[in-house]
């Protein structure tokens, strides 16, 4: 009989709550909501571009897209998304396909979690 090990990914959706609160304090609720929505849309677009690049075996465009994604995520307090995007950039620069797959999966999971968390925490 073969033993099967199940690995569970326990991902912490690290968000800088202070940065979000500061954003709302500086911009007001309506403007901060728009800023966050625009940033999340930009992140989603870049993630889609990165998926396409990965699916077509290209490493060349991934680092730039990932670095930009990291900058946008950090600006709205999505620490785990920013970190994961940076790791995608590093993996792509090293042309390590396995590491790109692993870090992209982490980036996708953290982005999915962050979307829900940001809207739950907004303004509070």
TIMI-2910 file (N, C-alpha, C, CB; in pm, 1 decimal, decimal comma, always signed):
<rs>
+----------+----------+----------+----------+----------+----------+----------+----------+----------+----------+----------+----------+------+
!      n_x !      n_y !      n_z !     ca_x !     ca_y !     ca_z !      c_x !      c_y !      c_z !     cb_x !     cb_y !     cb_z ! resn !
+----------+----------+----------+----------+----------+----------+----------+----------+----------+----------+----------+----------+------+
!    +83,8 !   -116,5 !     +0,0 !     +0,0 !     +0,0 !     +0,0 !    +89,6 !   +124,5 !     +0,0 !    -96,1 !     -1,1 !   +121,6 !  Unk !
!    +54,6 !   +222,7 !    -82,1 !   +128,7 !   +346,7 !    -93,1 !    +71,8 !   +450,1 !     +2,9 !   +125,6 !   +399,0 !   -237,0 !  Unk !
!   +160,8 !   +518,7 !    +69,5 !   +118,4 !   +623,3 !   +160,4 !   +105,5 !   +754,7 !    +83,0 !   +218,2 !   +637,6 !   +278,6 !  Unk !
!     -2,9 !   +824,6 !   +106,3 !    -26,6 !   +952,6 !    +41,7 !    -17,6 !  +1061,9 !   +147,8 !   -165,1 !   +955,0 !    -30,6 !  Unk !
!    +61,7 !  +1161,5 !   +117,9 !    +75,0 !  +1275,0 !   +207,8 !     +1,7 !  +1392,7 !   +147,0 !   +224,1 !  +1309,4 !   +234,1 !  Unk !
!    -84,9 !  +1451,9 !   +223,6 !   -159,7 !  +1568,1 !   +177,4 !    -94,6 !  +1692,7 !   +235,7 !   -310,3 !  +1558,9 !   +218,1 !  Unk !
!    -58,1 !  +1783,6 !   +148,4 !     +2,7 !  +1908,7 !   +191,4 !   -104,4 !  +2016,7 !   +192,9 !   +121,1 !  +1948,8 !    +98,7 !  Unk !
!   -112,6 !  +2086,9 !   +302,0 !   -210,5 !  +2193,7 !   +314,2 !   -137,6 !  +2326,8 !   +312,0 !   -294,6 !  +2178,5 !   +443,5 !  Unk !
!   -184,0 !  +2413,9 !   +226,7 !   -123,4 !  +2546,5 !   +216,7 !   -194,2 !  +2640,2 !   +313,1 !   -130,7 !  +2601,1 !    +71,2 !  Unk !
!   -124,1 !  +2680,0 !   +416,0 !   -178,8 !  +2774,6 !   +512,9 !   -120,0 !  +2911,7 !   +481,3 !   -146,8 !  +2731,1 !   +661,0 !  Unk !
!   -190,6 !  +2985,9 !   +400,6 !   -141,3 !  +3114,2 !   +355,4 !   -199,1 !  +3225,2 !   +441,9 !   -175,9 !  +3136,7 !   +207,9 !  Unk !
!   -110,2 !  +3304,2 !   +496,2 !   -151,6 !  +3419,8 !   +574,5 !   -160,8 !  +3538,4 !   +480,2 !    -52,4 !  +3448,3 !   +692,4 !  Unk !
!   -276,1 !  +3598,0 !   +475,1 !   -297,3 !  +3713,1 !   +387,8 !   -248,3 !  +3837,6 !   +459,5 !   -447,2 !  +3727,3 !   +347,6 !  Unk !
!   -118,1 !  +3859,4 !   +455,6 !    -58,6 !  +3971,0 !   +528,2 !    -98,1 !  +4103,1 !   +463,7 !    +94,4 !  +3957,2 !   +532,7 !  Unk !
!   -167,4 !  +4185,4 !   +542,2 !   -211,2 !  +4316,9 !   +497,6 !   -166,6 !  +4418,8 !   +601,1 !   -366,0 !  +4321,6 !   +476,7 !  Unk !
!   -117,4 !  +4530,5 !   +554,1 !    -77,6 !  +4640,0 !   +642,7 !   -202,2 !  +4723,1 !   +672,7 !    +36,2 !  +4728,5 !   +578,1 !  Unk !
!   -265,5 !  +4692,3 !   +784,2 !   -389,5 !  +4761,1 !   +821,7 !   -367,6 !  +4910,1 !   +843,6 !   -448,1 !  +4699,0 !   +947,7 !  Unk !
!   -254,6 !  +4944,2 !   +898,8 !   -223,4 !  +5084,6 !   +923,2 !   -216,3 !  +5164,5 !   +794,0 !    -92,4 !  +5096,6 !   +998,2 !  Unk !
!   -157,6 !  +5105,2 !   +691,1 !   -147,9 !  +5173,6 !   +562,7 !   -286,3 !  +5195,5 !   +503,6 !    -60,4 !  +5093,6 !   +465,3 !  Unk !
!   -373,1 !  +5095,9 !   +513,9 !   -509,9 !  +5111,2 !   +464,1 !   -585,0 !  +5219,0 !   +542,8 !   -585,3 !  +4977,1 !   +472,5 !  Unk !
!   -571,1 !  +5217,8 !   +673,8 !   -638,5 !  +5318,8 !   +755,7 !   -588,5 !  +5458,6 !   +720,7 !   -616,6 !  +5290,5 !   +905,4 !  Unk !
!   -458,5 !  +5470,4 !   +698,6 !   -400,8 !  +5598,9 !   +660,9 !   -454,3 !  +5644,6 !   +525,3 !   -247,5 !  +5589,8 !   +657,4 !  Unk !
!   -466,0 !  +5552,4 !   +431,8 !   -520,0 !  +5583,1 !   +299,6 !   -661,5 !  +5640,5 !   +311,7 !   -520,6 !  +5456,5 !   +210,7 !  Unk !
!   -743,6 !  +5576,4 !   +393,5 !   -880,4 !  +5624,8 !   +414,5 !   -882,3 !  +5759,0 !   +487,4 !   -961,2 !  +5521,8 !   +493,4 !  Unk !
!   -792,1 !  +5777,8 !   +580,9 !   -786,7 !  +5904,2 !   +654,6 !   -744,0 !  +6019,4 !   +563,2 !   -689,8 !  +5892,6 !   +773,7 !  Unk !
!   -648,0 !  +5993,2 !   +475,4 !   -597,8 !  +6097,5 !   +385,6 !   -694,0 !  +6127,7 !   +271,7 !   -463,9 !  +6056,7 !   +328,9 !  Unk !
!   -755,0 !  +6022,6 !   +214,8 !   -834,1 !  +6042,1 !    +93,5 !   -984,2 !  +6048,7 !   +117,5 !   -805,3 !  +5932,3 !     -2,3 !  Unk !
!  -1029,5 !  +6003,3 !   +231,1 !  -1172,9 !  +5991,5 !   +252,1 !  -1221,2 !  +5859,5 !   +193,2 !  -1248,5 !  +6111,5 !   +188,9 !  Unk !
!  -1337,2 !  +5814,9 !   +238,5 !  -1385,4 !  +5681,4 !   +202,9 !  -1407,0 !  +5663,2 !    +53,2 !  -1513,9 !  +5653,0 !   +275,2 !  Unk !
!  -1474,6 !  +5755,7 !    -11,1 !  -1508,5 !  +5738,4 !   -153,0 !  -1383,0 !  +5735,2 !   -240,2 !  -1601,8 !  +5851,4 !   -199,7 !  Unk !
!  -1292,6 !  +5828,9 !   -217,2 !  -1170,5 !  +5833,3 !   -299,0 !  -1080,0 !  +5713,1 !   -270,1 !  -1093,5 !  +5964,5 !   -273,2 !  Unk !
!  -1069,3 !  +5674,6 !   -143,7 !   -986,9 !  +5559,0 !   -107,6 !  -1044,5 !  +5431,5 !   -170,0 !   -977,8 !  +5544,4 !    +46,6 !  Unk !
!  -1177,2 !  +5417,0 !   -167,8 !  -1239,9 !  +5301,4 !   -233,6 !  -1204,4 !  +5297,3 !   -381,8 !  -1393,1 !  +5305,7 !   -216,1 !  Unk !
!  -1207,3 !  +5414,0 !   -447,1 !  -1172,7 !  +5419,0 !   -590,4 !  -1025,5 !  +5384,9 !   -611,9 !  -1203,5 !  +5558,8 !   -649,0 !  Unk !
!   -940,0 !  +5436,5 !   -526,0 !   -796,5 !  +5407,3 !   -536,7 !   -771,3 !  +5257,6 !   -523,4 !   -717,1 !  +5484,2 !   -429,0 !  Unk !
!   -834,0 !  +5198,1 !   -424,1 !   -816,2 !  +5054,7 !   -401,6 !   -874,5 !  +4974,4 !   -517,0 !   -881,5 !  +5012,4 !   -269,4 !  Unk !
!   -993,4 !  +5010,5 !   -562,3 !  -1056,4 !  +4938,1 !   -674,2 !   -970,1 !  +4947,0 !   -799,5 !  -1197,4 !  +4994,5 !   -703,1 !  Unk !
!   -918,0 !  +5064,8 !   -828,9 !   -831,7 !  +5082,1 !   -945,8 !   -704,5 !  +4998,8 !   -932,2 !   -796,0 !  +5230,5 !   -964,8 !  Unk !
!   -647,1 !  +4999,4 !   -812,9 !   -525,2 !  +4921,3 !   -788,3 !   -551,4 !  +4772,3 !   -803,3 !   -469,9 !  +4950,8 !   -648,4 !  Unk !
!   -663,1 !  +4724,3 !   -748,8 !   -696,8 !  +4581,7 !   -760,8 !   -721,8 !  +4542,8 !   -906,5 !   -820,7 !  +4548,4 !   -675,6 !  Unk !
!   -785,6 !  +4631,4 !   -982,1 !   -806,7 !  +4603,9 !  -1124,8 !   -673,9 !  +4596,2 !  -1197,5 !   -895,8 !  +4711,9 !  -1188,8 !  Unk !
!   -583,6 !  +4687,7 !  -1167,3 !   -451,3 !  +4687,3 !  -1228,9 !   -375,9 !  +4560,4 !  -1191,7 !   -371,3 !  +4811,4 !  -1186,2 !  Unk !
!   -383,7 !  +4520,9 !  -1065,7 !   -318,0 !  +4397,3 !  -1022,8 !   -375,0 !  +4276,4 !  -1095,9 !   -332,8 !  +4378,6 !   -871,6 !  Unk !
!   -507,0 !  +4271,3 !  -1109,8 !   -570,8 !  +4159,1 !  -1179,9 !   -528,3 !  +4154,8 !  -1326,0 !   -723,9 !  +4169,4 !  -1170,1 !  Unk !
!   -520,7 !  +4270,7 !  -1389,7 !   -477,4 !  +4276,6 !  -1529,8 !   -334,5 !  +4226,2 !  -1543,3 !   -488,5 !  +4420,5 !  -1584,5 !  Unk !
!   -247,5 !  +4274,6 !  -1457,0 !   -107,2 !  +4232,1 !  -1463,1 !    -92,6 !  +4083,3 !  -1433,5 !    -22,8 !  +4313,1 !  -1364,5 !  Unk !
!   -172,3 !  +4032,1 !  -1340,2 !   -168,7 !  +3889,2 !  -1310,4 !   -210,2 !  +3809,2 !  -1433,9 !   -260,9 !  +3856,0 !  -1190,6 !  Unk !
!   -310,3 !  +3856,5 !  -1505,1 !   -352,3 !  +3790,1 !  -1629,1 !   -242,7 !  +3790,0 !  -1734,6 !   -476,2 !  +3857,5 !  -1685,0 !  Unk !
!   -174,0 !  +3903,0 !  -1749,0 !    -62,6 !  +3913,0 !  -1843,7 !    +47,9 !  +3815,5 !  -1804,0 !     -7,6 !  +4058,2 !  -1849,2 !  Unk !
!    +74,4 !  +3807,8 !  -1673,1 !   +178,0 !  +3716,8 !  -1624,4 !   +139,2 !  +3571,3 !  -1648,0 !   +204,0 !  +3740,6 !  -1475,6 !  Unk !
!    +11,3 !  +3537,9 !  -1629,0 !    -34,7 !  +3400,6 !  -1655,6 !    -13,4 !  +3366,1 !  -1802,1 !   -184,3 !  +3383,8 !  -1617,9 !  Unk !
!    -50,3 !  +3458,9 !  -1890,5 !    -31,7 !  +3434,0 !  -2033,9 !   +115,0 !  +3412,7 !  -2066,2 !    -87,3 !  +3550,5 !  -2116,8 !  Unk !
!   +200,9 !  +3497,9 !  -2009,9 !   +344,6 !  +3483,1 !  -2033,1 !   +397,0 !  +3350,0 !  -1983,1 !   +420,2 !  +3595,5 !  -1966,3 !  Unk !
!   +352,6 !  +3311,8 !  -1865,6 !   +393,8 !  +3183,1 !  -1808,9 !   +344,2 !  +3068,3 !  -1895,0 !   +341,7 !  +3167,9 !  -1665,4 !  Unk !
!   +218,9 !  +3075,2 !  -1938,9 !   +160,2 !  +2967,8 !  -2018,3 !   +227,3 !  +2952,2 !  -2153,9 !    +13,0 !  +2992,7 !  -2037,5 !  Unk !
!   +286,7 !  +3059,2 !  -2202,6 !   +355,5 !  +3053,2 !  -2330,9 !   +505,8 !  +3034,7 !  -2314,3 !   +327,7 !  +3178,8 !  -2410,7 !  Unk !
!   +546,8 !  +3004,7 !  -2192,7 !   +686,3 !  +2970,4 !  -2165,9 !   +782,3 !  +3086,8 !  -2167,9 !   +731,4 !  +2871,3 !  -2263,4 !  Unk !
!   +730,4 !  +3207,9 !  -2160,2 !   +819,5 !  +3323,3 !  -2165,6 !   +859,5 !  +3371,4 !  -2027,8 !   +754,2 !  +3435,5 !  -2241,2 !  Unk !
!   +987,8 !  +3392,9 !  -2008,2 !  +1038,4 !  +3446,3 !  -1883,3 !  +1065,3 !  +3596,1 !  -1894,2 !  +1165,0 !  +3372,8 !  -1842,2 !  Unk !
!  +1080,2 !  +3645,6 !  -2015,7 !  +1130,7 !  +3780,8 !  -2035,2 !  +1040,3 !  +3891,1 !  -1981,1 !  +1153,3 !  +3803,6 !  -2179,2 !  Unk !
!   +909,8 !  +3879,6 !  -1997,2 !   +818,0 !  +3984,9 !  -1953,2 !   +776,5 !  +3972,0 !  -1807,4 !   +695,5 !  +3984,3 !  -2039,4 !  Unk !
!   +795,7 !  +3854,5 !  -1748,1 !   +749,4 !  +3831,8 !  -1611,4 !   +814,7 !  +3921,7 !  -1507,0 !   +773,3 !  +3690,1 !  -1574,7 !  Unk !
!   +945,8 !  +3939,8 !  -1509,3 !  +1005,8 !  +4020,9 !  -1402,9 !   +951,6 !  +4163,4 !  -1396,6 !  +1154,6 !  +4025,7 !  -1421,2 !  Unk !
!   +937,3 !  +4228,2 !  -1510,6 !   +887,9 !  +4365,6 !  -1511,4 !   +744,2 !  +4375,3 !  -1462,7 !   +898,4 !  +4423,7 !  -1650,5 !  Unk !
!   +659,1 !  +4285,6 !  -1510,7 !   +519,2 !  +4284,8 !  -1467,2 !   +509,7 !  +4253,9 !  -1317,8 !   +437,7 !  +4181,8 !  -1548,3 !  Unk !
!   +588,9 !  +4158,8 !  -1273,7 !   +584,7 !  +4119,1 !  -1132,7 !   +635,1 !  +4231,8 !  -1042,4 !   +668,8 !  +3992,0 !  -1110,4 !  Unk !
!   +739,5 !  +4300,2 !  -1083,0 !   +791,4 !  +4411,6 !  -1002,5 !   +688,0 !  +4524,5 !   -994,2 !   +924,3 !  +4464,8 !  -1062,4 !  Unk !
!   +622,8 !  +4553,4 !  -1105,7 !   +519,3 !  +4657,3 !  -1104,5 !   +403,5 !  +4613,9 !  -1014,4 !   +468,3 !  +4686,3 !  -1248,9 !  Unk !
!   +367,2 !  +4486,7 !  -1022,7 !   +260,6 !  +4434,0 !   -938,3 !   +299,7 !  +4445,6 !   -791,1 !   +230,0 !  +4287,0 !   -974,7 !  Unk !
!   +424,1 !  +4417,5 !   -759,3 !   +472,6 !  +4428,0 !   -622,5 !   +462,0 !  +4571,5 !   -571,6 !   +617,1 !  +4379,4 !   -613,5 !  Unk !
!   +497,2 !  +4667,0 !   -654,9 !   +491,3 !  +4808,3 !   -616,9 !   +347,1 !  +4852,2 !   -589,9 !   +553,5 !  +4895,8 !   -727,2 !  Unk !
!   +255,5 !  +4813,6 !   -677,8 !   +114,2 !  +4850,8 !   -661,9 !    +56,9 !  +4787,6 !   -535,5 !    +31,6 !  +4807,3 !   -785,7 !  Unk !
!    +85,8 !  +4659,9 !   -515,6 !    +33,9 !  +4588,7 !   -398,4 !    +86,4 !  +4651,0 !   -269,3 !    +72,1 !  +4439,7 !   -404,5 !  Unk !
!   +214,0 !  +4684,3 !   -266,2 !   +273,2 !  +4745,2 !   -146,5 !   +209,9 !  +4880,8 !   -117,6 !   +425,4 !  +4760,6 !   -163,4 !  Unk !
!   +176,0 !  +4954,3 !   -221,3 !   +118,3 !  +5087,6 !   -204,2 !    -18,0 !  +5083,7 !   -134,3 !   +104,4 !  +5155,5 !   -339,4 !  Unk !
!    -92,0 !  +4971,0 !   -149,6 !   -222,1 !  +4961,2 !    -82,5 !   -219,5 !  +4861,3 !    +34,0 !   -329,8 !  +4920,3 !   -183,2 !  Unk !
!    -99,6 !  +4823,6 !    +76,1 !    -84,9 !  +4743,3 !   +197,0 !    -96,2 !  +4592,9 !   +180,4 !   -184,2 !  +4785,5 !   +292,9 !  Unk !
!    -90,8 !  +4542,6 !    +58,3 !   -100,3 !  +4397,4 !    +35,4 !    +39,6 !  +4336,6 !    +41,1 !   -168,4 !  +4366,3 !   -102,4 !  Unk !
!    +86,7 !  +4316,2 !   +161,8 !   +224,7 !  +4274,2 !   +184,4 !   +254,8 !  +4137,8 !   +122,9 !   +253,8 !  +4270,6 !   +332,9 !  Unk !
!   +168,3 !  +4040,3 !   +145,1 !   +193,1 !  +3906,3 !    +91,5 !   +189,6 !  +3905,7 !    -61,0 !    +90,0 !  +3807,4 !   +146,5 !  Unk !
!    +99,3 !  +3980,9 !   -119,8 !    +93,5 !  +3990,7 !   -265,9 !   +221,7 !  +4054,0 !   -318,9 !    -30,0 !  +4072,9 !   -310,9 !  Unk !
!   +265,8 !  +4161,0 !   -255,1 !   +388,8 !  +4228,3 !   -296,7 !   +509,3 !  +4135,2 !   -285,9 !   +411,9 !  +4353,8 !   -212,0 !  Unk !
!   +517,0 !  +4062,0 !   -177,0 !   +628,9 !  +3969,4 !   -155,5 !   +626,7 !  +3856,1 !   -257,9 !   +624,2 !  +3911,5 !    -13,0 !  Unk !
!   +509,8 !  +3797,3 !   -278,2 !   +498,0 !  +3687,1 !   -374,0 !   +532,0 !  +3733,9 !   -515,6 !   +356,0 !  +3628,0 !   -370,4 !  Unk !
!   +486,7 !  +3853,6 !   -552,7 !   +518,1 !  +3907,0 !   -685,9 !   +668,9 !  +3926,1 !   -701,2 !   +444,3 !  +4041,3 !   -709,8 !  Unk !
!   +733,8 !  +3973,4 !   -596,0 !   +879,6 !  +3986,5 !   -600,2 !   +948,6 !  +3852,5 !   -619,8 !   +929,9 !  +4051,4 !   -472,8 !  Unk !
!   +895,0 !  +3748,5 !   -557,8 !   +953,0 !  +3614,8 !   -574,4 !   +930,4 !  +3561,2 !   -715,1 !   +893,8 !  +3518,0 !   -471,9 !  Unk !
!   +816,4 !  +3594,9 !   -776,3 !   +793,7 !  +3557,2 !   -916,8 !   +899,8 !  +3624,3 !  -1003,9 !   +649,2 !  +3597,9 !   -963,9 !  Unk !
!   +923,6 !  +3752,9 !   -980,3 !  +1023,8 !  +3825,5 !  -1058,6 !  +1161,2 !  +3760,3 !  -1045,1 !  +1030,4 !  +3972,5 !  -1014,3 !  Unk !
!  +1199,2 !  +3726,2 !   -923,2 !  +1329,2 !  +3661,5 !   -900,0 !  +1338,3 !  +3527,9 !   -972,2 !  +1352,9 !  +3641,2 !   -750,0 !  Unk !
!  +1231,7 !  +3447,7 !   -962,3 !  +1230,3 !  +3315,7 !  -1025,9 !  +1238,6 !  +3327,2 !  -1177,7 !  +1103,9 !  +3238,8 !   -986,3 !  Unk !
!  +1167,1 !  +3424,5 !  -1233,5 !  +1168,7 !  +3443,6 !  -1378,7 !  +1305,7 !  +3490,9 !  -1426,3 !  +1060,7 !  +3544,4 !  -1420,8 !  Unk !
!  +1367,5 !  +3581,0 !  -1350,0 !  +1501,5 !  +3627,1 !  -1386,3 !  +1602,0 !  +3512,2 !  -1385,3 !  +1547,3 !  +3737,4 !  -1290,8 !  Unk !
!  +1579,7 !  +3416,7 !  -1295,2 !  +1667,8 !  +3300,1 !  -1287,1 !  +1630,2 !  +3193,7 !  -1390,1 !  +1663,1 !  +3240,3 !  -1146,6 !  Unk !
!  +1519,0 !  +3217,4 !  -1460,4 !  +1468,3 !  +3127,0 !  -1564,3 !  +1442,6 !  +2986,5 !  -1506,3 !  +1569,1 !  +3118,9 !  -1682,6 !  Unk !
!  +1386,9 !  +2985,8 !  -1385,7 !  +1356,4 !  +2861,6 !  -1314,9 !  +1206,1 !  +2834,5 !  -1326,6 !  +1400,7 !  +2869,8 !  -1164,4 !  Unk !
!  +1169,9 !  +2749,4 !  -1421,7 !  +1029,7 !  +2721,9 !  -1451,6 !   +951,9 !  +2665,9 !  -1333,8 !  +1020,9 !  +2626,9 !  -1565,5 !  Unk !
!  +1012,6 !  +2577,6 !  -1257,5 !   +944,4 !  +2518,4 !  -1142,7 !   +918,9 !  +2624,6 !  -1036,0 !  +1027,4 !  +2402,1 !  -1084,4 !  Unk !
!  +1019,4 !  +2708,1 !  -1010,7 !  +1002,1 !  +2814,9 !   -912,1 !   +898,2 !  +2916,0 !   -959,5 !  +1136,1 !  +2885,3 !   -884,9 !  Unk !
!   +894,6 !  +2944,6 !  -1088,7 !   +792,9 !  +3036,2 !  -1142,2 !   +654,2 !  +2979,0 !  -1118,1 !   +815,1 !  +3061,6 !  -1293,6 !  Unk !
!   +635,9 !  +2851,0 !  -1145,8 !   +504,8 !  +2788,4 !  -1123,0 !   +463,9 !  +2796,6 !   -976,1 !   +507,1 !  +2641,7 !  -1168,3 !  Unk !
!   +557,7 !  +2765,9 !   -888,3 !   +527,2 !  +2767,4 !   -744,8 !   +497,1 !  +2908,0 !   -695,1 !   +643,3 !  +2708,7 !   -665,4 !  Unk !
!   +577,8 !  +3004,9 !   -735,9 !   +556,7 !  +3141,1 !   -687,4 !   +433,9 !  +3205,5 !   -751,7 !   +680,3 !  +3226,2 !   -714,7 !  Unk !
!   +404,7 !  +3169,5 !   -876,5 !   +281,1 !  +3219,4 !   -939,8 !   +158,7 !  +3164,2 !   -867,9 !   +276,5 !  +3180,7 !  -1089,9 !  Unk !
!   +163,6 !  +3037,1 !   -830,5 !    +50,0 !  +2978,0 !   -757,3 !    +31,5 !  +3050,0 !   -623,6 !    +72,2 !  +2824,9 !   -734,0 !  Unk !
!   +141,1 !  +3079,0 !   -556,5 !   +134,4 !  +3153,0 !   -430,4 !    +79,3 !  +3293,6 !   -451,9 !   +272,9 !  +3160,4 !   -365,5 !  Unk !
!   +124,5 !  +3359,6 !   -557,0 !    +77,0 !  +3493,6 !   -589,2 !    -73,6 !  +3492,7 !   -617,5 !   +153,7 !  +3549,7 !   -710,0 !  Unk !
!   -118,8 !  +3396,0 !   -694,4 !   -261,2 !  +3385,9 !   -727,0 !   -345,5 !  +3363,1 !   -602,1 !   -284,9 !  +3273,0 !   -826,9 !  Unk !
!   -300,0 !  +3273,4 !   -514,5 !   -373,7 !  +3247,2 !   -390,2 !   -376,8 !  +3369,9 !   -300,3 !   -311,3 !  +3129,6 !   -315,0 !  Unk !
!   -263,0 !  +3434,5 !   -285,5 !   -257,9 !  +3550,9 !   -197,1 !   -341,2 !  +3665,6 !   -253,4 !   -112,6 !  +3596,2 !   -176,5 !  Unk !
!   -343,5 !  +3682,9 !   -384,0 !   -424,8 !  +3788,2 !   -444,4 !   -573,3 !  +3759,7 !   -423,0 !   -393,7 !  +3801,1 !   -595,1 !  Unk !
!   -612,9 !  +3635,3 !   -443,5 !   -753,5 !  +3598,7 !   -421,0 !   -796,0 !  +3626,2 !   -277,1 !   -776,0 !  +3450,7 !   -454,6 !  Unk !
!   -711,1 !  +3589,5 !   -182,4 !   -742,1 !  +3615,5 !    -41,2 !   -744,1 !  +3764,8 !    -10,1 !   -640,4 !  +3545,6 !    +48,8 !  Unk !
!   -651,0 !  +3837,1 !    -67,5 !   -638,3 !  +3979,7 !    -38,1 !   -760,4 !  +4057,9 !    -84,1 !   -513,3 !  +4036,0 !   -103,9 !  Unk !
!   -817,2 !  +4021,7 !   -196,8 !   -933,4 !  +4094,5 !   -247,7 !  -1044,6 !  +4096,6 !   -143,2 !   -984,2 !  +4031,1 !   -378,8 !  Unk !
!  -1077,9 !  +3980,9 !    -90,1 !  -1182,9 !  +3973,9 !    +10,5 !  -1146,1 !  +4045,4 !   +138,6 !  -1215,3 !  +3831,3 !    +40,7 !  Unk !
!  -1021,4 !  +4029,8 !   +180,8 !   -977,3 !  +4091,4 !   +305,3 !   -977,9 !  +4243,5 !   +297,5 !   -838,7 !  +4042,7 !   +340,9 !  Unk !
!   -934,8 !  +4298,5 !   +186,4 !   -929,4 !  +4443,8 !   +173,5 !  -1067,4 !  +4504,4 !   +186,0 !   -866,7 !  +4483,7 !    +40,5 !  Unk !
!  -1165,1 !  +4445,1 !   +120,5 !  -1300,2 !  +4503,6 !   +125,4 !  -1363,6 !  +4483,8 !   +262,3 !  -1389,8 !  +4441,5 !    +17,0 !  Unk !
!  -1326,7 !  +4378,2 !   +332,5 !  -1377,6 !  +4360,4 !   +469,3 !  -1317,5 !  +4464,3 !   +564,2 !  -1346,4 !  +4217,9 !   +520,4 !  Unk !
!  -1193,3 !  +4500,3 !   +541,2 !  -1121,3 !  +4589,8 !   +632,5 !  -1134,7 !  +4736,9 !   +596,4 !   -976,0 !  +4553,1 !   +635,0 !  Unk !
!  -1184,3 !  +4765,4 !   +479,6 !  -1180,5 !  +4903,9 !   +429,6 !  -1245,0 !  +5001,8 !   +527,7 !  -1251,1 !  +4913,1 !   +294,1 !  Unk !
!  -1175,6 !  +5108,4 !   +541,8 !  -1224,7 !  +5217,1 !   +624,4 !  -1229,3 !  +5188,6 !   +772,8 !  -1357,8 !  +5254,1 !   +580,0 !  Unk !
!  -1198,7 !  +5066,1 !   +811,0 !  -1210,8 !  +5035,4 !   +952,1 !  -1081,4 !  +5016,5 !  +1013,1 !  -1292,2 !  +4917,4 !   +974,9 !  Unk !
+----------+----------+----------+----------+----------+----------+----------+----------+----------+----------+----------+----------+------+
</rs>
